[in-house]
């Protein structure tokens, strides 16, 4: 019974851990799912992404930064190769289990 409980906890930990992949750019870090949404918004209207009401709220503080456009561009590059991020092959990504 104890082994089954430990196995269940391990499976639970792995499944929740895979949802917590973060993408880091400088001092900023964002959930991978938010970065994917950012990429979609930039594909539609890259110049006014901060004015888009569909922008995930986690990016709002970054919109006030001087290099927001550069940071958004770098994050979109990571989202372009999201498979590499989901397995943490990209050094900008962390939080997944290998």
C-alpha positions in Angstrom: 0.0 0.0 0.0 2.8 2.4 0.9 4.5 1.8 -2.5 1.3 2.5 -4.3 0.9 5.8 -2.4 4.5 6.8 -3.3 3.9 5.9 -7.0 0.7 7.9 -7.0 2.5 10.9 -5.5 5.3 10.6 -8.1 2.8 10.5 -11.0 1.0 13.5 -9.6 4.2 15.4 -9.1 5.4 14.6 -12.7 2.0 15.6 -14.2 1.9 18.9 -12.4 5.5 19.6 -12.9 5.2 19.4 -16.7 2.6 22.1 -16.6 5.0 24.5 -14.8 7.5 25.1 -17.6 8.7 28.6 -17.5 10.6 30.7 -20.1 13.2 33.1 -18.8 14.4 36.3 -20.5 16.9 38.2 -18.4 15.2 38.8 -15.0 11.8 38.0 -16.3 10.2 34.6 -16.4 6.8 33.6 -17.9 4.7 30.4 -18.1 5.2 28.6 -21.4 1.5 28.7 -22.1 1.5 32.5 -21.8 4.5 32.7 -24.2 2.6 30.5 -26.7 -0.3 33.0 -26.5 2.1 35.9 -26.9 3.5 34.3 -30.1 0.0 34.0 -31.5 -0.8 37.6 -30.8 2.5 38.7 -32.3 1.7 36.8 -35.5 -1.5 38.8 -35.8 -0.3 42.2 -34.7 3.3 42.4 -33.5 3.5 46.2 -33.2 0.7 46.7 -30.8 0.9 43.6 -28.6 0.8 45.6 -25.4 -2.4 47.3 -26.4 -4.1 43.9 -27.2 -6.7 43.0 -24.5 -6.0 39.3 -25.1 -2.4 39.7 -23.9 -1.8 37.5 -20.9 -1.6 39.6 -17.7 1.8 38.3 -16.8 3.3 40.4 -19.7 1.8 43.8 -18.6 4.8 44.8 -16.3 7.1 44.0 -19.2 5.1 46.3 -21.5 6.4 49.2 -19.3 10.1 48.3 -19.9 12.3 50.0 -22.4 13.3 46.8 -24.1 9.8 45.3 -24.2 9.9 44.8 -28.0 13.2 43.0 -27.8 12.0 40.8 -25.0 8.8 39.9 -26.8 10.8 39.0 -29.9 13.1 36.7 -27.9 10.1 35.1 -26.2 8.4 34.6 -29.6 11.6 32.9 -30.8 11.4 30.4 -27.9 7.7 29.8 -28.7 8.6 29.1 -32.3 10.5 26.0 -31.1 8.2 25.2 -28.3 8.8 21.4 -28.5 12.4 22.1 -27.4 11.2 24.1 -24.6 8.7 21.5 -23.4 11.5 19.1 -22.9 13.9 21.7 -21.6 16.3 21.5 -24.5 16.2 25.3 -24.8 18.3 27.0 -22.1 15.7 29.7 -21.7 13.2 27.1 -20.4 13.2 25.6 -16.9 10.8 23.8 -14.6 10.2 20.6 -16.4 11.3 17.2 -15.4 13.9 15.4 -17.4 
